């Protein structure tokens, strides 16, 4: 069953990623594609989220960052929206091996979830902390 709602997409782009380059355009595209996004979510169980990422990423205008954000929007306690700050921070903390989210999405989410549990924070807090910690860094790794 789908766990994505339009209000989740609003929150992703208006609250978590409002400063993302072209955030409004990305949000508009996701709303335009919502029926397709919802159908894709409906085909995948949480254990299949690597495949969910791949299928979402195949939609027009949806890259790895947006696909991972959409998955997080539906599964906030278990999945990670991998933007350049979150990816770089996870690399800095040695929670993930590379910025290759494409081949490691579920594993990387589980590693960050475990880190958050150990540090008594949720994934959204981790993402916001990553933005603060990495915002002035000269070294940022986009998820691939």
C-alpha positions in Angstrom: 0.0 0.0 0.0 1.2 3.5 -0.8 2.5 5.6 2.0 3.0 8.8 0.0 0.5 11.7 0.0 0.6 15.1 -1.7 1.0 16.8 1.7 4.2 14.7 2.1 5.6 16.2 -1.1 4.6 19.7 0.1 6.5 19.1 3.4 9.6 17.8 1.6 10.0 20.8 -0.6 8.6 23.5 1.7 10.0 22.5 5.0 13.0 20.1 4.6 14.4 21.4 1.2 13.1 24.9 0.7 16.5 26.2 -0.3 17.1 23.4 -2.8 18.0 24.8 -6.3 14.7 24.8 -8.3 12.7 23.4 -5.3 9.4 24.8 -6.6 9.9 23.3 -10.0 10.8 19.9 -8.4 7.7 20.1 -6.2 5.5 21.0 -9.2 6.9 18.1 -11.2 6.3 15.6 -8.4 2.7 16.9 -8.0 2.2 16.6 -11.7 3.5 13.0 -11.6 1.7 12.1 -8.4 -0.5 9.4 -9.8 2.5 7.6 -11.2 4.5 8.1 -8.0 1.6 6.7 -5.9 1.3 3.7 -8.2 5.0 3.0 -8.0 4.9 3.2 -4.2 2.0 0.8 -4.3 4.1 -1.8 -6.0 6.9 -1.9 -3.5 7.2 -3.2 0.1 9.8 -1.6 2.4 12.2 -4.5 1.8 12.1 -3.6 -1.9 13.1 0.1 -1.5 16.2 -0.2 -3.7 13.8 -1.1 -6.5 11.4 1.7 -5.5 14.3 4.2 -5.7 15.3 2.9 -9.2 11.7 3.0 -10.5 11.0 6.5 -9.1 14.3 7.7 -10.6 13.2 6.6 -14.0 10.4 9.2 -14.0 11.0 12.4 -16.0 12.7 15.0 -13.8 13.2 12.7 -10.9 16.9 12.0 -10.0 18.3 10.0 -7.1 18.0 13.0 -4.7 14.3 13.6 -5.4 13.5 9.8 -5.5 15.1 9.3 -2.1 13.3 12.4 -0.8 10.0 11.0 -2.0 10.7 7.6 -0.3 11.6 9.5 3.0 8.3 11.4 2.7 6.4 8.1 2.9 8.7 6.4 5.4 10.2 9.1 7.6 11.3 6.8 10.4 13.2 4.4 8.2 14.4 6.0 5.0 16.8 8.8 4.2 16.5 11.7 1.8 20.0 11.7 0.3 20.8 15.3 -0.8 24.4 16.5 -1.1 24.6 17.6 2.5 23.2 14.3 4.0 25.4 12.2 1.7 28.5 14.2 2.5 27.8 14.2 6.3 27.2 10.4 6.3 30.5 10.0 4.4 32.3 12.3 6.9 30.9 10.2 9.8 31.9 7.0 8.0 28.3 5.7 8.0 28.4 5.0 4.3 31.3 3.9 2.1 30.7 5.9 -1.0 28.2 8.3 -2.5 26.8 5.5 -4.6 23.3 5.6 -3.2 21.9 3.9 -6.4 23.4 0.5 -5.5 23.2 0.8 -1.7 20.0 2.7 -0.8 18.4 0.3 1.6 21.8 -0.6 3.3 22.7 3.1 3.7 19.3 4.0 5.1 19.7 1.2 7.7 23.1 2.4 8.7 21.9 6.0 9.2 18.7 4.7 11.0 21.0 2.8 13.4 23.2 5.8 14.0 20.0 7.9 14.7 18.7 5.3 17.2 22.1 5.2 19.0 22.2 9.0 19.2 18.5 9.4 20.1 17.5 11.5 17.1 15.2 10.9 14.2 16.3 10.9 10.5 14.9 14.4 9.9 17.1 15.7 12.7 20.1 14.0 11.2 19.3 15.6 7.8 18.9 19.1 9.3 22.2 18.6 11.3 23.9 17.5 8.1 22.8 20.8 6.4 24.2 22.8 9.3 27.4 20.9 9.5 28.1 20.8 5.8 26.7 24.1 4.5 30.1 25.8 4.3 32.1 22.8 3.4 34.2 22.9 0.2 33.7 19.2 0.0 30.2 18.0 -0.9 29.4 14.7 -2.6 26.2 14.5 -4.6 24.5 11.1 -4.3 25.0 8.9 -7.4 
